């Protein structure tokens, strides 16, 4: 995981020593917003209008942050409106690449060899981590936004008139609940697995792995009483948790030492995970070959032998018991 400094590439891992053994995630820097008519974003960000075939999504099939956007693109019926390209699962010295021989789709839009080139095409002197996902504007030839949480909100709303899809993953009356769940899940689960796995001091690891499993226990208890995290309706909160849960037993449990329990050991979380995996359109966004190859091969500071394990054997197609709780699917906008 390298970074650009004044537009120059540096193969540089996170400096955990600077933070006492802590992994600290850099905030996204490119934050323009796509809206239905080009109006400013919700916090006044510069807006661009939603148009068919104007935007292209660049992702990694291994990355949970990028996976969120693939699920929303699929469930919102945006395949024909927004193209997608994925990087190779191997993130080595040159960073994310579009090498077809190692599993990338290639880049039919810009023809770049490395993902970092999209950042320097946007700003020749860009400084910061080179991350996925990014939404690219083919008209202005630049990255619009590289913050996955914001991309979810755009995909949920901006293209409704073009796609004729009124599904709502962020209903107004559930936003307070969704935001509260998102905050807990992001801090302690989505990012918690990384803060545990990338920790370089024992006390730091201990602190974060305990907080991670305490949060999983909270979600387990929550799902004992609710079909989905915000109640009867599936929302973006479920999408955001799902992309970590689906990777947990296959990668985070072993590779990141998040091994107090498996997701399979939680009755509610494991059944909930299977329901979401079996939701129409979701399974096809999951690529375990990319997921396992990326983590075990790319993080040589954690797995220097780069041996990718064969297991575990996951049975995500088997029946779940979530029908016992009231659920109404995904709400449509009024």
C-alpha positions in Angstrom: 0.0 0.0 0.0 2.0 2.9 -1.3 1.3 6.6 -1.6 1.9 9.6 -3.8 3.9 12.6 -2.6 3.7 15.6 -4.9 2.7 13.2 -7.7 5.7 10.8 -7.2 5.1 7.2 -6.2 6.5 5.8 -2.9 6.3 2.2 -2.0 5.8 3.0 1.7 3.8 0.9 4.3 1.9 2.6 7.1 4.2 4.2 9.7 2.8 2.6 12.8 5.8 3.5 14.8 4.8 7.2 14.4 1.5 6.3 16.2 2.7 4.0 18.9 2.0 0.8 17.0 -1.4 2.0 15.8 -2.7 1.8 12.2 -4.3 5.2 11.3 -6.4 5.3 8.2 -6.0 8.4 6.0 -9.2 10.3 5.2 -10.3 10.5 1.6 -9.4 13.7 -0.1 -11.4 13.8 -3.3 -15.0 14.7 -2.3 -17.1 16.1 -5.1 -20.6 14.8 -5.4 -22.9 13.5 -8.2 -26.5 14.7 -7.8 -29.5 14.3 -10.0 -29.2 17.8 -11.5 -25.6 18.9 -10.6 -26.7 20.7 -7.5 -24.1 20.9 -4.6 -23.8 17.8 -2.4 -25.4 17.6 1.0 -22.6 19.5 2.7 -22.1 22.0 -0.1 -19.6 19.9 -2.1 -19.2 20.8 -5.8 -21.9 18.9 -7.7 -21.9 17.2 -11.0 -25.1 16.0 -12.8 -26.0 12.3 -13.1 -25.8 11.2 -16.7 -25.8 7.8 -18.4 -22.3 6.4 -19.3 -20.5 9.5 -18.0 -19.1 7.9 -14.8 -16.9 4.8 -14.3 -16.3 3.0 -11.1 -12.8 1.6 -10.4 -12.7 -1.0 -7.6 -10.9 -3.9 -6.1 -12.9 -7.1 -5.8 -10.9 -7.8 -2.7 -11.5 -4.5 -0.9 -14.5 -4.3 1.5 -14.8 -0.5 1.0 -15.0 -1.0 -2.8 -17.3 -4.0 -2.4 -19.9 -1.7 -0.8 -20.2 0.3 -4.1 -20.4 -2.8 -6.2 -23.4 -4.1 -4.2 -25.2 -0.7 -4.4 -24.5 -0.5 -8.1 -26.0 -4.0 -8.6 -29.1 -3.5 -6.3 -29.9 -0.1 -7.7 -29.8 -1.4 -11.3 -27.0 0.8 -12.4 -24.9 -1.7 -14.4 -25.9 -0.1 -17.8 -25.3 3.5 -16.5 -22.0 3.2 -14.7 -19.2 1.0 -16.0 -16.8 -0.8 -13.7 -13.2 -1.9 -13.8 -11.3 -3.9 -11.2 -7.6 -4.0 -10.3 -5.5 -7.1 -9.9 -5.8 -8.7 -6.4 -2.0 -8.4 -6.1 -1.1 -5.1 -4.6 2.7 -5.2 -4.7 5.5 -2.6 -4.9 3.8 -0.5 -7.6 0.5 -0.6 -5.9 -2.9 -1.6 -7.4 -2.4 -2.5 -11.0 -4.6 -3.2 -14.1 -2.5 -6.2 -15.2 -4.8 -8.6 -16.9 -2.4 -11.5 -16.5 -2.7 -11.3 -12.7 -6.5 -11.0 -12.6 -7.5 -7.4 -13.4 -10.2 -6.5 -15.9 -7.9 -3.9 -17.4 -8.8 -0.3 -17.8 -10.8 0.3 -21.0 -11.5 4.0 -20.2 -8.0 5.5 -19.6 -5.7 2.6 -20.4 -3.6 3.1 -17.3 -1.3 0.4 -16.0 -1.5 1.4 -12.4 -4.3 2.8 -10.3 -2.2 5.7 -9.0 -2.2 7.1 -12.6 -5.9 8.0 -12.1 -4.8 10.2 -9.2 -2.1 11.9 -11.1 -4.4 12.4 -14.1 -6.7 14.2 -11.6 -3.9 16.1 -9.9 -0.3 15.8 -11.2 1.0 16.8 -7.7 -1.4 14.6 -5.7 -0.3 13.7 -2.2 -1.9 10.9 -0.3 -2.7 7.2 -0.3 -3.9 5.6 -3.5 -7.1 3.9 -2.7 -10.2 2.2 -4.1 -13.0 2.7 -4.9 -13.0 5.8 -7.1 -15.7 7.3 -9.3 -14.2 8.7 -12.5 -15.8 11.4 -14.7 -15.1 10.5 -18.3 -16.2 13.9 -19.4 -13.9 16.0 -17.2 -11.3 13.2 -17.1 -10.8 13.2 -13.3 -11.7 11.4 -10.1 -15.0 12.8 -8.7 -14.8 11.1 -5.3 -12.8 8.4 -3.5 -14.8 8.1 -0.3 -16.9 4.9 -0.3 -19.4 6.0 2.3 -20.3 9.0 0.1 -20.3 7.0 -3.1 -23.0 4.8 -1.5 -25.2 7.8 -0.9 -24.7 9.0 -4.5 -25.5 5.6 -5.9 -28.6 5.5 -3.7 -30.1 8.7 -5.0 -28.4 10.5 -8.0 -29.3 8.1 -10.8 -32.9 7.2 -9.8 -34.5 9.0 -12.7 -32.2 7.4 -15.2 -32.5 3.9 -13.8 -36.1 4.0 -12.8 -35.1 2.4 -9.5 -36.7 3.8 -6.4 -35.1 1.5 -3.8 -34.0 3.4 -0.8 -31.1 2.3 1.3 -31.0 5.5 3.4 -34.7 6.2 4.3 -35.2 9.6 6.0 -37.0 8.2 9.1 -34.2 5.6 9.7 -31.2 7.9 9.2 -30.6 8.5 12.8 -30.5 4.8 13.5 -28.5 4.0 10.4 -25.9 6.7 11.3 -25.5 5.4 14.8 -25.1 1.8 13.7 -22.6 2.9 11.0 -20.5 4.8 13.5 -20.2 1.8 15.7 -19.6 -0.7 12.9 -17.1 1.5 11.1 -15.0 2.3 14.2 -14.9 -1.1 15.8 -15.6 -3.7 13.0 -15.0 -2.3 9.5 -11.8 -0.5 10.6 -11.4 -2.6 13.7 -10.2 -5.6 11.8 -7.5 -3.5 10.2 -6.5 -1.8 13.5 -6.1 -5.3 14.9 -4.3 -6.8 11.9 -2.0 -3.9 11.2 -1.1 -3.3 14.9 2.6 -3.6 15.6 2.6 -3.6 19.4 0.9 -6.2 21.6 -1.0 -3.8 23.7 -2.4 -2.0 20.7 -3.5 -5.3 19.1 -5.1 -6.4 22.4 -7.1 -3.2 22.7 -8.5 -3.3 19.2 -9.2 -7.0 19.0 -11.2 -6.9 22.3 -13.1 -3.8 21.0 -13.8 -5.6 17.7 -15.4 -8.6 19.4 -17.3 -6.5 21.8 -18.9 -4.8 18.8 -19.6 -8.1 17.2 -21.4 -9.1 20.3 -23.5 -5.9 20.1 -24.4 -6.7 16.5 -25.3 -10.3 17.5 -27.6 -9.0 20.2 -29.1 -6.4 17.9 -29.9 -9.1 15.3 -31.6 -11.3 17.8 -34.5 -8.8 17.8 -34.3 -7.2 14.3 -34.2 -8.8 10.9 -31.8 -6.1 9.7 -29.6 -3.6 11.6 -32.1 -0.7 11.3 -35.2 -2.9 11.8 -37.5 -4.4 9.1 -35.8 -2.8 6.2 -32.4 -3.7 4.6 -30.4 -0.5 4.4 -26.9 0.8 3.7 -25.9 -0.2 7.3 -26.4 -3.8 6.4 -24.3 -3.4 3.2 -21.5 -1.8 5.2 -21.4 -4.6 7.8 -21.8 -7.4 5.2 -18.6 -6.6 3.4 -16.6 -7.1 6.5 -18.5 -10.2 7.7 -18.1 -12.0 4.3 -14.3 -11.6 4.6 -14.1 -12.4 8.3 -13.8 -16.2 8.6 -11.8 -16.5 5.3 -9.3 -13.7 6.0 -9.6 -11.6 9.1 -9.8 -14.5 11.5 -6.5 -16.0 10.5 -4.5 -13.3 8.6 -5.4 -10.4 10.9 -5.4 -12.5 14.1 -9.1 -11.7 14.8 -9.5 -15.2 16.2 -11.5 -15.0 19.4 -14.5 -16.4 17.5 -15.6 -16.9 13.9 -18.7 -15.4 12.5 -19.9 -18.9 12.1 -19.9 -19.2 15.9 -22.5 -16.4 16.2 -26.0 -17.8 15.5 -27.6 -14.5 14.5 -24.6 -13.0 12.6 -24.0 -16.2 10.7 -27.6 -16.6 9.6 -27.8 -12.9 8.8 -24.6 -13.2 6.7 -26.1 -16.1 4.7 -29.3 -14.2 4.1 -27.5 -11.2 2.7 -25.1 -13.4 0.6 -28.2 -15.1 -0.9 -30.0 -11.8 -1.6 -30.5 -11.6 -5.4 -27.5 -9.8 -7.0 -25.2 -9.9 -4.0 -23.5 -13.3 -4.4 -22.2 -12.3 -7.8 -20.3 -9.3 -6.3 -18.3 -11.7 -4.0 -15.0 -13.1 -5.3 -13.2 -15.2 -2.7 -10.3 -15.9 -5.1 -9.5 -12.2 -5.3 -10.2 -11.7 -1.5 -7.9 -14.4 -0.3 -5.1 -13.9 -2.9 -5.0 -10.1 -2.2 -4.7 -10.3 1.6 -2.4 -13.3 2.0 -0.2 -12.4 -1.0 0.0 -8.6 -0.8 0.6 -8.1 2.9 4.1 -9.6 3.1 4.8 -7.8 6.3 2.1 -10.0 7.9 2.5 -13.2 5.7 6.1 -13.1 4.3 5.8 -16.6 2.8 2.8 -15.4 0.7 1.2 -18.8 1.0 -2.6 -18.5 0.4 -4.6 -21.0 2.5 -7.0 -23.4 0.9 -9.7 -23.0 3.6 -11.9 -22.4 5.3 -14.8 -24.2 3.7 -17.7 -21.8 3.9 -21.3 -23.0 3.4 -23.0 -19.7 2.6 -25.6 -21.3 0.4 -27.2 -23.3 3.2 -30.5 -22.2 4.6 -30.8 -19.3 7.1 -33.4 -18.7 9.8 -34.0 -15.0 9.4 -37.6 -15.5 8.3 -38.5 -15.8 12.0 -38.1 -12.0 12.3 -40.3 -9.5 10.6 -38.7 -8.1 7.4 -40.0 -6.2 4.4 -36.9 -6.1 2.1 -35.8 -2.8 0.7 -38.0 0.2 1.1 -39.0 2.2 -2.1 -39.0 5.9 -2.1 -42.3 7.6 -1.9 
